Amino acid sequence: MNPPAQAHINLAAFPHNYQVIQQLAPEQKIMPVLKANAYGHGSVQVARALPAADAFCVAFMAEALPLRDAGITQPITILLGPQNAEELALALELQLDLVIHRLDQVVLLENQVGERPVVVWLKLNTGMNRLGFPVTSFAEIYQRLKGVTCVSEIRLFSHLACADETDNDYTLEQSNLLDQSTADSTATVSLANSAGIMAWPHTHRNWVRPGIMLYGASPFSDWRERDFGLKPAMTLKTSIISLQDVKPGDRTGYGGTWVAEKTGQIAIAAIGYGDGYPRCLPSGTPVLVNGERAPMVGRVSMDMISIDVSHVPAVQIDDEVILWGEQLPVEEIAELANTIPYELFCSVNVRVHRIYSST
Ligand SMILES: Cc1ncc(COP(=O)(O)O)c(C=O)c1O
């Protein structure tokens, strides 16, 4: 008795997209980003689909636990680092690597007793101004971390703010700042996200951290010119649960915002903002009904949308509706919702069943 809305996840997309990343960054190690339940795709399933991945990263400790519980043995980096002594102790026990971006996290490490070693990624703020030490304090923090017995290796980490804007020099500035402030260091460095991997080769350094491209979507707004051969992993689907004949002047949905201009047929599909299909999507947003493009019309409700299927032949109850996926780019829907594919993926609600296959 499954709900009609389903996110079909093609597990074959992950090794495929990983290979694309390897081709773009052949000298680098790759640390796929599995935070937010692998951008809504299921972190354990994605990790299992990538047995050859060099490592993974997640935002919080709580996101690493299901991966270790599921037997994922690769290194896992906690991007926000430990928040207290308990988390640090657990991280050491589970052999998790830690981003260290605040002084109190250095103190936590200094106060840690015991023999368990930990790899730390010293995060420098090169211009994102969210997390990280000022680059001017690099030498001092590095020296302090060197004095911590449990720290087995110190690596360097920073994050790009504007790499998805290919004509924005800010990426160069961040990259140069990192070089200048760590010029004397031979430590391993990680800087590039998907946009860095795809558009800024000099940001690749030693480890790359792909997120969105692993899921088969582009970080760029002008994505159509940037076909890197990525395979979309998620197809969001539902089915038709009602058909309504309409004549000129008839309306559909809350507020009656869409008015039929001619005689036709409206199909009601079982998906809405309660599933993560954004309410802000405008009338005219494309969906695929039995593989044919048709416009969603009127307002998105919590559980339903209306689709003008007047031109689609012989539509029936239970017919398939695709909201985004391989045949309907998520980037196109994100643009209409005035957002980015990241948000659409992460918003797919828990009531939407994830169905895994490999094709
Ligand atoms: C620190 C860090 N690195 C890498 C990524 C991956 O970014 P993207 O999904 O754009 O590849 C993220 C995601 O936001 C991140 O926070």
The ligand as an SDF file (V2000), in Angstrom:
LIG
                    3D

 16 16  0  0  0  0  0  0  0  0999 V2000
   32.1450   21.9700    2.5290 C   0  0  0  0  0  0  0  0  0  0  0  0
   31.4410   21.4480    1.3160 C   0  0  0  0  0  0  0  0  0  0  0  0
   32.1460   20.8520    0.3560 N   0  0  0  0  0  0  0  0  0  0  0  0
   31.5590   20.3780   -0.7630 C   0  0  0  0  0  0  0  0  0  0  0  0
   30.1990   20.4910   -0.9510 C   0  0  0  0  0  0  0  0  0  0  0  0
   29.5780   19.9660   -2.2140 C   0  0  0  0  0  0  0  0  0  0  0  0
   29.0730   21.0100   -2.9980 O   0  0  0  0  0  0  0  0  0  0  0  0
   28.3710   20.7120   -4.3950 P   0  0  0  0  0  0  0  0  0  0  0  0
   27.1210   19.9840   -4.0990 O   0  0  0  0  0  0  0  0  0  0  0  0
   28.1230   22.0570   -4.9740 O   0  0  0  0  0  0  0  0  0  0  0  0
   29.3490   19.8900   -5.1760 O   0  0  0  0  0  0  0  0  0  0  0  0
   29.4290   21.1100    0.0270 C   0  0  0  0  0  0  0  0  0  0  0  0
   27.9840   21.2680   -0.1610 C   0  0  0  0  0  0  0  0  0  0  0  0
   27.3760   22.2340    0.1240 O   0  0  0  0  0  0  0  0  0  0  0  0
   30.0670   21.5950    1.1910 C   0  0  0  0  0  0  0  0  0  0  0  0
   29.3670   22.1900    2.1730 O   0  0  0  0  0  0  0  0  0  0  0  0
  1  2  1  0
  2  3  1  0
  2 15  2  0
  3  4  2  0
  4  5  1  0
  5  6  1  0
  5 12  2  0
  6  7  1  0
  7  8  1  0
  8  9  2  0
  8 10  1  0
  8 11  1  0
 12 13  1  0
 12 15  1  0
 13 14  2  0
 15 16  1  0
M  END
$$$$
